[in-house]
Amino acid sequence: MTAKKTSAISGKVHLKWVRSAICAPVKQKLVIKGLGFTRLNQVIERPDTNAIRGMVAKVPHLVEFVE
């Protein structure tokens, strides 16, 4: 049996918070907070993992990918 190699970071993703979460449900507000956003129009860098992409998929109307 061979051990599966997993790289610690397979890349980085730049995310930008583009729309306020004031009228969003509490679960979506918690996703924004969990991603690490603290203010609107903030750009953050996160590792490109399935967990981060899943969180972004829950709030696609509030967050966008930046290149």
N, C-alpha and C positions, 0 to 999 in steps of 0.2 A: 504494500500500500504506500502511496506517496502522499505526503502532506501537501495540502493546498496552500499555495503562497498567497497571502493577502497583503497588498501594499497598505501602509498606514494611511496614505493620502493619495488617491488616484487623480487628484486635480483639485482645482479651486473653482468655486462659483461665486460670482459677484451678484448680489441681490440688492434691489432698491425698493424701499417702501414708498409707493406712489399714491395711495389713497387712504384716507383716514378710516380708522376702525371704530369710530364713535357709534354708528348705527349697526355695527356688525354684531352677530351673536357672541356670547361669552367664549365659546370654544374657539372661535376665530381670533378673538383678542388674545387668548392664551397661546395660540400658535404664533402670532406675531411676537409676543413676548418671549416665547421659547426660541425663536430664531435669533433673538438678541437685538431686535430693533428697539430704539428708545425715542426716536423722533421721526417725523415725516420727512421724506426725501433723503433719508439716510442711506448710504451705500455701505454694505458690509460684505466681508469675504468669509465664506464657509467652505468646508471640505465638500467635494462632490460625492456624496453618499446617497444611498437609497432613502435613508431616513430624512435627510434634508430635502431631497426632491419630493418626497411624500408630503412633507409639511408645506412646501410651496404649492403643491397640487391642491391642498385644502383651501388655499387663499389666493387663487390666481388673479382675482380682481383687485387685490390689494398690493401684490408684490410682483415685480418683473425682474427678469434676468438682464444684467448689464454686461456688455462685452468691452 
